[in-house]
Amino acid sequence: MVVDAAGLPAKAVVPEPPSPQGSGPGGWIESTITELRRVVWPSRQQLISESVAVLLMVTISAAAIASLDRFFHWLSQLLFR
């Protein structure tokens, strides 16, 4: 008898048989299309507002990194002349 770490009888794990839907390239395409139908796509307004938010945050982050880079460049020029 096989036991697990707790000393209880171990349960046999039976693998599921492969799905006929996912076998081969045609099955993969069919399952991909099925999954894409389940996706909840954003509305146009949500897409635009979230895209603007992402672009704004990227711009602010880039400006902050550029400012820090210029500051440290100025500081290194001042210290290592």
N, C-alpha and C positions, 0 to 999 in steps of 0.2 A: 504494500500500500504506500502510495506517495503522499507525503504531507507537506503543507506549506510552512512558512516561518512561524505561524501561530500554533502549529501542531494540529491543525484541522486537515481533514482529507482534501487533497488538491482536486480542483474541478478541471475536467478536460476542456480545452479550448478547441472548438471545431471551427476551422476557417470557413467563411462564406464562399459559396461557389462564385466564380467570376460572372459578372453581369453580361448578357449577350449584347446589351445596348452599347457597352464601352469597348467591344472588341473590334479591332481594325480601324483604319482611318475613317471609314463611313460612320461607324459607331461613335468615334470621338467627335466628329462634326455634329452628329445628331445630339449627343449629350451636351456639347457646347451651346448649341442653339437652344436646347431646353433650359439650361442654366441662365442664358441671357434673357429668356422670357420671364424668369423669376426675379430679375433685377428690378429694384424700384429706382427708376431714373429721376433725377432732380428736375424741378420745373425750370423754365427759362429764367425766372426772377431769382431763384435760389442759385442757379449756376452762375449768373452774372454777379450777384452780391458776394458769393464765396470766392469767385475768381478775383474780384477787386480786392477783397480782404487779403488773399494770398499775395497778390502783386504789391499791395501796400506794405505788408510785413517783409517781403523780400527786399523792397526798396529801402525800408528803414534799417533792416539788418545790414545791407550792403553799405549804407551811409555810415552806420556805426563802426563797421569793420574798417572802412576807408579812413574815418576820422582817427581811430586808434592807430592805424598804420602810419598816417601822417604825423601824429603826435610822437610815436616812438622813433620815427625817422628823424624828426626835428631834435628829439632828446639825444639820440645817438650822435648826431652831427655836433651838438653842443658839447657833449662829454668827450668825444674822441677826436677833437681837432688837434 
